[in-house]
Amino acid sequence: MSGIDSLGDLRGKRVLVRSDLNVPLDGSTITDDGRIRASVPTIRSLADAGARVVVTAHLGRPKGEPDPRYSLEPVAARLGELLGADVAFASDTVGDSAKVTVEGLEDGQVAVLENVRFNAGETSKDDAERGAFADRLAALADAFVSDGFGVVHRKQASVYDVAQRLPHAMGGLVATEIDVLRRLTEDPERPYVVVLGGSKVSDKLGVIDNLLGKADKLLIGGGMVFTFLKAQGHEVGKSLLEEDQLDICRAYLDRAEESGVQILLPTDIVVDTAFPAGDREPQPRVVPASGIPADSLGLDIGPESAAAFAAALADARTVFWNGPMGVFEVDAFADGTRAVAEALTGVDGLSVVGGGDSAAAVRTLGFDESAFGHISTGGGASLEYLEGKELPGIQVLEA
């Protein structure tokens, strides 16, 4: 796969960059600008090379038509602040505003197009409809750079089809992400520990299935752990449970034992009788993982488990972490996630925070991002790569 240098002299050329600017908003206020900051180096590099940079990205899940709640205008403003330069904003993606905005760019200037998902063709399953939209996007540019790792697992117009229509290259962010993921899957340094959390086992089935043959230890927390505990015969009260995954969890536990992979489950759980708790303050209690009361639900791993997870990470040379250990947004249920993050900062080797809620937790809990080997911008893309799936947005760059 070719990097930006393969595109030759970019001065005066219009370069369409697919970035991942899908950041959380509270109204028009950006609450976590991590993905915008991660997109800056590639955009700045292109601008410094004299390109006329046209950024396309999505925000949220609009239904293929304009929705002001998901406008990229505040994101464009924040990008300009981070670049230290004015960033033009087009109020549509491929319409009159986009054309005028792109035509008005001078060498080294940057523009952001409105949310690409305001157009039904972006996410269409129909190749012709998607291709027709990609034609209009491609008409705005002379070359394409794929730098939105969070979407490379999607066969969408601005990710896949545009790359078939323009000279294309991989941006620095995507190149770094792929390099890190290869280190996780191709002869990783050992001990290799994988930490999985988040709400649902079903979201992580493919990763567990694939990594049972690669990792030395698998630490499981978050909401998904209760299906494993139930599979062991424990009662889980009102905790999150996927009944239809119990047999699969039992099979994974058996496979791990047969293959010598250690699956570490919590021995204690922080519970409350309700969540969200309404106006009352949280009332956390620590109970044995084997004895969750019928009127309670688990919201974090307990202190004994947090210490055990940290100890299991202490001698690791390679760690991949995806998914918080509990409801980290609430202080009363954040200690498990905090303990795992703290343990990762001490890893003597490669520590990878696998995007999504894990990356948000690192920032929310106040950790220095430089203390981790790599913080991914794409949780879903990382998981699909680790499952062994082909990523369309990467595959097309190899053509």
Sequence and secondary structure as in RCSB ss.txt:
>XXXX:A:sequence
MSGIDSLGDLRGKRVLVRSDLNVPLDGSTITDDGRIRASVPTIRSLADAGARVVVTAHLGRPKGEPDPRYSLEPV
AARLGELLGADVAFASDTVGDSAKVTVEGLEDGQVAVLENVRFNAGETSKDDAERGAFADRLAALADAFVSDGFG
VVHRKQASVYDVAQRLPHAMGGLVATEIDVLRRLTEDPERPYVVVLGGSKVSDKLGVIDNLLGKADKLLIGGGMV
FTFLKAQGHEVGKSLLEEDQLDICRAYLDRAEESGVQILLPTDIVVDTAFPAGDREPQPRVVPASGIPADSLGLD
IGPESAAAFAAALADARTVFWNGPMGVFEVDAFADGTRAVAEALTGVDGLSVVGGGDSAAAVRTLGFDESAFGHI
STGGGASLEYLEGKELPGIQVLEA
>XXXX:A:secstr
  BGGGG   TT EEEEE      EETTEES  HHHHHHHHHHHHHHHTT EEEEE   S   SS  GGG SHHH
HHHHHHHHTS EEE SSSSSHHHHHHHHT  TT EEE S GGGSHHHH S HHHHHHHHHHHHTT SEEEE  GG
GTTS  IIIIIGGGTS EEE HHHHHHHHHHHHHHSS  SSEEEEE SS GGGTHHHHHHHTTT SEEEE STTH
HHHHHHTT   TTS   GGGHHHHHHHHHHHHHHT EEE  SEEEEES SS TTS    EEEETT   TT EEEE
E HHHHHHHHHHHTT SEEEEES SS TTSGGG HHHHHHHHHHHT SSEEEE SHHHHHHHHHTT  GGGSSEE
 S HHHHHHHHTT   HHHHGGG 
